[in-house]
């Protein structure tokens, strides 16, 4: 009560007025602010003014605590857009950064869409969950999205603020499970489900969001959260049969190969397989015959000698279902492909640069241990997939930043996503002990004796054992 009187009194004082409010009195007799016992009014109200400001200062936090929203279940939280405007029940749509929206209509339904012509481009839709809805938060949580299937080829995706940690990838963790989300250009309203297994929802995404949606240009009418797995998950996760007219035909014996859709981890595999399946109708209409994809060593041999092909078996099922051929690119010695049981363990040997004498995570082509693993891996792969009837050709990525290079050719990029940043740059990578031994052996075969080598280099060399690969600026002559 004192807090309410204080606010009213202060409002009048701010405008140079005396307060004329009845106040409680210890004896129960109303008095007026400024009135003394003898009926005179106290004109120096500065002291009372300060006292009431102090009362308000101390009372407001207490009042805020009294009116704080009580915890509510996450189930039933939703945001939707109707013809009369947005309705928010525990979920708010946010605006800003790369996520501005506009209101439009699709299929007779009012919805929001990515706002065009913004800088940066608005490629996401951001949402925040009300605090009272996430005070008792446990995974998994299921995100339900009503969207309009307006375009062809790019899937609807969801990323959420997870409890994995504080890295950027933890704040934008892709949904571990997904059903639906196809974009097939059907011009129909559809529903997609996303499983968020480890939600934290700490408002750590852009605009203070807890999750965001992306894909093609989005048209969204409703977003919901629940802790119950939708009962029609499997039905929604079956892609509708779509037949598009053939726009490009490849001649007999020819191939049109596309890449991409490769998982960086086992957790990403289902999402990437679904993304490829969503794109296949459009790809086949353009004449695509084959899919090239990285086959990472670490996703096939989680323990030495024990192979698990389930990640790539899912791709093979797609190839068979839609009549595509496979161009597997076997990646072994690249940093992002090394299994944990091999990475920096005995037998591992990265390239060593001549510029700094530092070792890279990218494995040395001269390492005999790597060569044995390459041979084992190729044999195991061929034994598993030889009779599947989908392989068009096999590419070998023995080592290198990406597999295509075989050698180190660039700096840090996505190839550091698995084990972290590593020493890498364009240069000369022949300083590891196996490379040095190979260089010495080559010199012995070429010159025969150390005397002939010394004569050719115009510099006395005590023995082959002191010779090392060198940069041009350090050449002996």
C-alpha positions, 0 to 999 in steps of 0.5 A: 500500500505504501508503494502505491501511495508513494507513486501517486504522491511522487506523480503530483510532486513532479508537477509541483503539486501538494499531495492530497491523499488520505494516508493510513495513520497508526490511530486509524484517523486519516491524515493528509500528507504535509498536515501537522498535528496542529493543523498546519501544513509542512511546506518543506516536503523534500524530506518526505519526497526523498523518503517516498522515493526510497520506498518506491525504490525498495518496493518495486523489486518486491512487487516484481517478485510478487507478480513473477509468472508462475511456471507453466508446462511447455506443452501447448506453447504456440505462436500463430498468425491469423487474419486478425493478427498474431497470437502468442501463447508462450512463443514470440516471433522476433525481428532483427539481424538476419531475420526480418519478416513480412505478412502475406497470404499463401493458399488462402492462409495468412502467414509470415515470410522472410522479408525480401531485400534486407541487408543482411538477407533475412534467411531465418525466422527467430522465436523465443520461448516465454520464461515461465514455459521453460523453468522446468525444461527437459528433452526431448522437445518436439517443434511442430511447424505449419508451412506452405510448400511453395518452392522446390528442392530445399528442406525446412530446417530447425536449429535450437539453443542446446545444453551441449555447451557454450560453443557457437555450434551448441547455440545453433544445434541442428534438430536431431530428428525431423519428419516432413519439411519437404519442399516439393513445390506442391503449393499446399500447406504441410506440417513438419516435426523436429526433435530437439533432444537437449534444449537449453533455451537460454536466448543465446541465438540472434535477437535473443531467440531460442530456436530458428527456422530456415530453408527456402523462402519460408511461409509459416502460419503456426509454430508449436512446442510439445514434450510428446512425440507426434503419433503420426511421425512416420507418416509425416516422414514419408516423402510424397511421390512427386513426378516432375517433367524431364527438362534435361536428358543425358545421352547414352553412356553419359553421367551428370554427377552432383555432390553435397548432402554429406554428414559431418557426424553421425548425428547429422546423417538423417538430416542430410539423407532427408535433404538429398531425398527432398532434392532428388525430384528436381535433380532428376528433372535436370538430368542428374544420374549420380551422386558424389559424396565423401565417405569418411573413415571416422564415420565407418570405423568407430573402433579399430577393426569394427566397421559400422556402415549404417550412415552410408547404407541409408544413402544406398537405400535412396540410390536404389529407390530413385535409380541413382548411381553412387560416386563414393569419395573415400576420405582417410587421412584428412583431419576431419576424417580421422577416428578418435582411436587414431587421432594423435595416437601412436602410429599417427603422423601428420605432415610437417612443414619446412617453413615452421617445422610444425606438424599438421593434423593432415596425415603424411602420405609417407606414413607406412601406418596410414598406408596400411589403414588405407588398404584395410579401409578400401578392402572393407568398403569394397566387400560391403558395397561391391554387390549393391549395384549402385556404385558408378566409380570410386574416388580415393582421397588418401590424405590432404585438406580435402582428399582431392588435393592429397597434399596440404593446400589451404588454411583452416576452414570447415575441415577443422570442425571435428578435432579443432584448428590445426597447423595448415597453410600452402607450402612445402610439407616434407619434414616428417621423419618418414618424408626425410627418410624417403628423401635420403633414400632417393638421393642414395639411389640417384648419387650412390655415394655421399662424395658424388652428392657433395660434388653435385651440390658443391658442398661437403656433406658428411653423410646421407644421414645429415641431409634433410629436405629444404626450402629453395632459399636454404639450398646448399648451392 
